[in-house]
C-alpha cells in the first residue's frame, strides 16, 4: 500500500496507523475488511486512521509481529502523517509490544487493549465497570515487565536492579489481589441479579443478541418504547437493559445485551458472562443481523460461536435480518423496475430462510419496515412458549 495524502479532521487529535498480517490461505480482501472493522473500532475510541499496512506472513514474527522491514515502513508512515498510535489487529505478546515500542518510540496497542479502552469509556453501571476493570487487570498482569522499562537505563547502577525486580513482584501481587477482589464483587453482583431475575415471576423472557452495531438498541426502542442509546458506533450498549413489553395483551420481558465482535478477547467473554446471563437464561433469543453488511454470514457465525461458548446455542431463536432498506440501496441497481427489485428481494429472503434452522423475519427498524410481521411472529413465539411452560394457562395468553 502506497502512502498518499488524505484529509485529516483537525477536531480529532489522535492519528492512528493500522497493521495486520495475511496468513497463507487468507485473501487480502478479507484482511482489508478486518482492518476496516479495526478502523471503526479506532474511530469509536476517538481516533482517525491515516494509514493501513498488511503483510503476507505464514505466522506473526516472534519479535515484532511483522517483519523488520515492515517496521521501518510503519515508522516512515508515522513520521509522514504525524501519527501517535499504532494499532495491531491481533493480540500482541508482551515481548512484541515492548520491542515495537523501543523501535518505533510510539504508543503501541493491539485489538484487545483497544476494545478494553472502548468498554472502559462506555461502562456506566457498577457491574459493567467491575467487569471491564477485571478484564483490564487480567490483560495487564503478563505485561507488567514492559511497564518497568524506565528502570533499564539504571540497570548498571549499584543496588538498582534488585529493587526494580521486587517492585514488579509487588505490583504483580497487588494486581492478583485486585483480580480476586473484583471476582468476588462480580459474584455478589451476579447473586443480586439472580435474585432480581427470580422476582420477575413466570413471564417469558426474550433477549436481543447480535454482532455489534446491527441495530439491537433501535429494535429495543421500537418494541419496548424505551430510550436506549442507539448510535452508529461499536459497543454503544454495554449494560443489559430489561423492559416489560406487552403486545396484543401478551406480556413478556425483553433485554438488550452487549454486541459480539470478531476476535472478542477471551477475558472479556469471561468477564461479561454475568451480563450475558440474560441471553443464556432467556426463553427466546432474538438474533439481529445487519443484512446489508458484506460479511453478515461471518458475523452470524461469530455470534453463534459465542452463544455456544456460553451454553445458549439450543435456545429457541428468531433471526431478525435488519437494515433491509440499506441492502436494497447497496446491492440493487436503482434503475431496475420495481417489480424486478421485489422479485430479487423475495429470492434473497427465501435463500436466507432456507439456510437457517430458525424462524426468520426481514425488517428495517429505522424505517419501521415490516414491523407488524415481526411483532406478530414474536407474539406467536411468546404465546407458544407460555403454552409449553404453562399448559394449564393455555387460554390466558391466546
N, C-alpha and C positions, 0 to 999 in steps of 0.2 A: 504494500500500500504506500503510495507516494504522499509526501507532505504537501498539503495545499492550503491556501488561505481560506479561512471561514470567518463569518461574522460572529463576534462574541458579545453576549449580553452583558453590559457593564454592571448591571444590578447584581449579577451572580459573581461572588468573589472567588470561589474555588473552581479552578480549571483542572480537569482530570483526564488521564490517559488510560485506556482500557487495554488489557493484554489477555490473550487466550491462546491455547495451543490446539492444533488439529491433528488428532492421532490417526493412525492408519485405519482405513475403513470408514472414516467420517468425512463428510463433504464440507468444503469451505463455506458453502451457502448455509449449512446448518450451524456452523460455528459463528458466522456473521449474525444469524438470528439470535443465538445465545448472547452475543455481545450487545445486540440491540436491547435485550431484556436487562442486561447489566447496566447499560446506559440509562434505562428507565429507572432502575434502582438508584443510580447515582443522582439523577435528577430529583427523585423523591427525597434524597438525603440533602439536597441543596447544592449540587454541583452541576457542571456542564461538561460534556465530553468534547474534547477538541481533537482527539486522535485515537485510533484503534490499531492494535497490532495483532496479527495472527501468525503463528509459526507452526509449520508442519513438523511434528515430532512424534515418535512412537510412544514416548513417555516423558514426563517432566524431568528436566535436568535437576540432579540432586542438589546442586549448589545455588542455582539462580532461577529455577523453574523453566526459564527459556535459555537459549544459548548465549554465550558471552558476546557474540557479535550482535545479537538482537538487543542485549542490554545497552550496548553503545548506541544503537539506533534510537532506543527509548530515551536515552539521555539527551541525544541531539534534538529529538522532538520536544522534550520537556523544556529545553532551553529556548527553542524556537517559539513555542506557544506560551512560555512563561507558566507552565503547568506546575502545580504544587503537590499533586497527588497521583500515584499510580495504583490502579485497581486491577487485581488479577481475578479471573473468572473461576478459579479453583481455590481450595483452601491451601495456603502456604504452610510449609513446615516452619518451626522456629528458626532453623538454620537458614532456609531460603529467605525468610523475611529479614533476618539480621544481615545476611550477605548483600541483599539488594539495597538495604538502607545504607550500608557502608559504601557501596559502589555508586549509587545514584544521589545520595545526600538529599533524598526527598521522602515524603510520607508514603509508606508502602502499606496498603491494606488489601485484604482478599475478600472474596464474596461473603464469607461468613461474618467477618467483622463489619462489613457494610450493612448487611441485613440486621445485625445486632444493633448497629447505630440507629437505623430506622425504627426498629422496635422500641429502643430506649426513648426516642423522641415522641413516639405515639402512645406509649403506655400511660394510661390515666388512672386506673384503679389500683388499689394496693396489691391485688392478686397479679395483675399484669406486670406491675413494676417489680414485684418479687421474682416472677418468672424470668423476666429479662435480666435482672441482676444475677440470678443463678446461672443463666446461660453465659453471661459475660465472664463470671468468675471461672466457670469450667473451661472457657476458651482461653482465659488469661493464664491459668496455672502452668501449663507446659511452656509458656512463652516468657516466664519471668526473667530468665537469664539475659534475654535480649534487652530488657529494660534497664539492665545494670551495665550497659556498655560505657557509661560515663566513668566507670572505675578502671577501664582498660588503660587509660593514659597514666594511671597511678600504679599500675601493676609492678613496676620496678622499685617503688618506694618501700622503705622498711616498714613492716607491720601493716601494709595496706591491703594485701590480698586476703589475709585471714578474715578481718572484719567484713570485707565485701562478701565473702562466701557465707559468713554467718548471717549477714543481713538478708541475703537471698533466702536462706533457710528459714529465717524468722518470717519473712513475707509469705513463704510457702505455707507455713503453719497457720498464719493469720488467714490466708485465703481458704485453706482447707476447713478451718473452724467456721469461716463465714459461709462456705458452701453447706456445711452441716446445719448451721443455724437457719439458712434460707430454706433448706429442705424441710426442716421442722415447721417453719412458718407456713409453707405450702400445704403440708399435711393438715394443719389446723384450718387453713382456709378451705381446703377440699372437704374437710369434715363439715364445716359450716355450710358449704354449697350443697353437700349431700342432704343435709337436714332441710335446706330450703327446697330442694327438689322433691323430697318426701311430702312436704306440705302442699305441693301442687295438686294433690289428690289423684284422681283416676283419669285425668284428662290426657288425651292423645298428644304426644309431643312430636313436633317436626323440627328439623334443623337444616338450615341453608348451609351448604358447603360448596366449595369450588376453588378453582385457581384464583389467585389474587387479581383484582381489577376486572372481574367478569360481570359485575352488576348485582351482587348479592344484596348490598345495602339498599340499592334502588328498589329491588323487589321487596325487601323488608318494609321499606317506607310505603310502597304501593299497597301491599296486602295488609299490613298492621296499622297503617295510617300513623306511623311513628315519625320521629325526626332524627334519624341516624345519619351521621356524616357519610356522604357519598360523593366522592370526587375521583378524577382521573389520575390517581396516584396509587402506587402499590402499598398494600397494608394500610388502607385508610381506616380499617376497623381492626382493632386488636382485642378488645374486650367483648366477651359474649353478651349479647343483649337478648333478653327473653320478653316476649309480649304475648298477651292473651288475644286471640283472634276469634271472631265469630262471623262465619259466612253462611248465609241461609239457615240461621239458627243452629248451626253446628259449631260448637266451641272447640278450640284446640290451642296448644302453645306453639309459638314459632320463635326459634332462636337463630341468631346470626353468629357465625364463627369467623375466626381469623382465616384469611386466604392462604391456600397452599401455594408452593412455588417449586420449580425445578431445583434440585440440589439444596433443599431446605436443610440447614445444619442439623445434624443428629441431636446435638444437645438442646436445640430449640424445640424439636419434636418432643423430646423427653420432658422439657420444662413446661411445654404448653399442653401436655396431656390432660392436665386438670381442666383447662379451658375447653378442650375438645371433648371432654366427657359429655357435654351437651349433645354432641353428634353421636357418640358411642351409645348413649342411653336413650336416644330418640327412638320413636316407633317408625318414623318415616324420614328418610334423607331426601332433601331437595337439592340435587346436584346441578348447579348452574354452570353453563358453558357459554363462552363467547363464540358464537357460530361464525363470526367474521374474522377470527384470528387464523392465520395461516397454519398454525400448529395446534389447533384445538384437540386433535386426536392425541397428541403427546401430552397436552395438559390434562385430558381426561385420564390418561394412564398415570400421571403424577398423583392426581387426587385419589384414584383407586388404590394405588400402591400405598399411599399414606394412610388411607382408611383401613387397608389390610393390616398395616403395622399397628394400628390402634384397635384391631379386632372388630371393626364395624362393617366389614365387607358383605355380610349376609343380611343387613337390614334392608327392608323394602325401600326401593328408590324410585323417585320420579326425576327423569332427566329433563332439565329445562334449557333448551337452546335459545339463548338470549341474543339480542342485537341483530335480529333478522333483517332489520332495515339497513344496518351497516353492511350486512352480507350482500344484499341486493345492489347497494350503491358501489360496492367494491368489486364484485365479480360479474355482474350482468351489464351488458352494453346498454347505455341509456337510450340508444336509438332502436333497440329491439321493440317489436309490437308488444303491447301489454299482455296479450294472450300468450305469446311465446314466453314472456317473463314468468307468468303464472305457471305455465307447464314446467319450466325449468325448476322453479321453486318447489313444485309438488314432487318432482323426481328427486330433488335433493332431500326433501323431508322423508320420502319413502325409503331412500337409501340409508339414511341415518337410523330410522325406526327399525329397519331390518338388521342393522349391525349390533344393536344392543338389546340385551335381555331385560329391558325395563320399559315402563311406560314413558312416553316422550311427549313433550309439548314444545311448540315453537312460538316465541313471543318477541316483542320489543318492549322492555319495561319503560324506557324513556318515552316512546310514542304511544304507550298503552295499547299496543297491537296484540290482538288475540288473548287479551287478559281474561275475558269471560270464559273461554275454553279452559284456560289454566286454572281459574277458580273452581270451575265445575269438576275438573279432573281431580284437583286436590281435595275437594269436599267429598267426592266419591271414595277416594282412598282413605280419608279420615273416617268416614262412616263405616267402611269395610273393616277398619282396624277396631272401631268400637264394637262392631258385631262379633268379631273374632274373640275379643277380650272379655266382653260382657254380653253374652248371648241372651241373658235374661232381660237386657235393656234394648232388644232388637228394634223395638218401635220408637224408642226415645229419640234417636238421632237419625231417623229416616225422613 
